[in-house]
Amino acid sequence: AGELARPGAVVVDLCCGSGAVGAGLATAVDGIEVHAVDIDPAAVECARRNLADAWARVYEGDLYDPLPVSLRDRVDVLVANAGFRNRRCHHLAGADCRRRGLHQRAVRRAHPRRA
């Protein structure tokens, strides 16, 4: 994504989590406009802190839903780092879910040859 983003580019970071991808791009490429989205209120709060030094806006909501209409036809780079979340542990943080072993069991059921 860093190779595609040029100064002045509009970057949308879906499922932004802590905002690390958007922050990394903002550090690597001067003058980009970052719009980050996550459905988890705690992640949005964290991303706002991590993107405070960048020209960024962080939205709470599902995928494209909270993005302003003014972004239509203006997005140069779209990044997404969507995490896997098992229905049985959707209320847990990812690391807690993995510690409880739920993540690997879900992966084995969904992709038995890969696990």
C-alpha positions as CSV (number, residue, x, y, z in Angstrom):
1,A,0.0,0.0,0.0
2,G,2.9,2.3,0.7
3,E,4.0,2.1,-2.9
4,L,0.5,3.1,-4.1
5,A,0.1,6.0,-1.7
6,R,1.5,9.3,-3.0
7,P,1.6,12.6,-1.2
8,G,-2.0,13.9,-1.1
9,A,-3.5,10.4,-1.5
10,V,-6.8,9.5,0.2
11,V,-6.3,6.2,2.1
12,V,-9.2,4.2,3.7
13,D,-8.2,1.7,6.3
14,L,-11.1,-0.7,7.0
15,C,-11.2,-2.9,10.1
16,C,-8.4,-0.6,11.3
17,G,-8.1,-2.0,14.9
18,S,-5.4,0.0,16.6
19,G,-4.8,2.1,13.5
20,A,-1.3,0.6,13.0
21,V,-1.6,0.3,9.2
22,G,-2.9,3.8,8.8
23,A,-0.3,5.2,11.1
24,G,2.5,3.3,9.3
25,L,1.3,4.7,5.9
26,A,1.0,8.2,7.3
27,T,4.6,7.9,8.6
28,A,5.9,6.5,5.4
29,V,4.1,8.9,3.0
30,D,3.9,12.6,3.8
31,G,0.6,14.4,3.3
32,I,-1.8,11.5,2.9
33,E,-5.3,11.7,4.2
34,V,-6.3,8.7,6.3
35,H,-9.8,7.6,7.0
36,A,-9.9,4.6,9.4
37,V,-12.9,2.5,10.3
38,D,-13.6,-0.1,12.9
39,I,-16.8,-1.6,14.4
40,D,-15.3,-2.0,17.9
41,P,-15.5,1.1,20.1
42,A,-12.4,0.2,22.0
43,A,-10.4,-0.2,18.8
44,V,-11.7,3.2,17.5
45,E,-10.6,4.8,20.7
46,C,-7.1,3.2,20.4
47,A,-6.9,4.2,16.7
48,R,-7.7,7.8,17.5
49,R,-4.8,7.9,19.9
50,N,-2.4,6.2,17.5
51,L,-3.4,8.4,14.6
52,A,-3.5,11.7,16.5
53,D,-0.3,12.9,14.9
54,A,-1.4,12.1,11.3
55,W,-4.0,13.8,9.2
56,A,-6.6,11.2,10.0
57,R,-10.2,10.7,10.9
58,V,-11.4,7.6,12.7
59,Y,-15.0,6.4,12.4
60,E,-16.9,3.8,14.4
61,G,-19.1,1.5,12.4
62,D,-19.3,-1.4,10.0
63,L,-17.0,-1.3,7.0
64,Y,-18.0,1.6,4.6
65,D,-21.2,2.6,6.5
66,P,-19.7,5.4,8.6
67,L,-17.6,7.0,5.9
68,P,-18.7,10.3,4.6
69,V,-20.3,10.5,1.2
70,S,-17.7,13.2,0.3
71,L,-15.1,10.3,-0.1
72,R,-17.0,8.8,-3.0
73,D,-14.7,8.6,-6.1
74,R,-11.8,10.1,-4.1
75,V,-10.2,7.0,-2.5
76,D,-6.8,6.3,-3.9
77,V,-5.8,3.4,-1.6
78,L,-8.0,0.9,0.3
79,V,-6.4,-1.3,2.9
80,A,-8.1,-3.8,5.2
81,N,-6.7,-6.1,7.8
82,A,-9.9,-7.9,8.8
83,G,-9.3,-10.2,11.8
84,F,-10.9,-13.6,12.2
85,R,-13.5,-13.7,14.9
86,N,-15.3,-16.9,16.0
87,R,-19.0,-16.6,16.9
88,R,-18.2,-18.3,20.2
89,C,-15.7,-15.7,21.3
90,H,-16.8,-12.5,19.5
91,H,-17.0,-10.8,22.8
92,L,-13.3,-11.5,23.6
93,A,-10.2,-9.7,22.4
94,G,-8.3,-11.7,19.8
95,A,-5.4,-12.6,22.1
96,D,-7.8,-13.8,24.8
97,C,-9.7,-15.8,22.2
98,R,-6.4,-17.5,21.1
99,R,-5.3,-18.2,24.7
100,R,-8.6,-20.1,25.2
101,G,-7.9,-22.2,22.2
102,L,-11.1,-21.2,20.5
103,H,-9.3,-19.7,17.5
104,Q,-7.4,-22.8,16.4
105,R,-10.5,-25.0,16.9
106,A,-12.5,-22.7,14.7
107,V,-9.8,-22.6,12.0
108,R,-9.6,-26.4,12.0
109,R,-13.4,-26.7,11.5
110,A,-13.5,-24.1,8.8
111,H,-10.2,-25.1,7.0
112,P,-9.3,-28.6,8.1
113,R,-6.5,-29.0,5.5
114,R,-4.8,-25.7,6.5
115,A,-4.9,-26.3,10.3
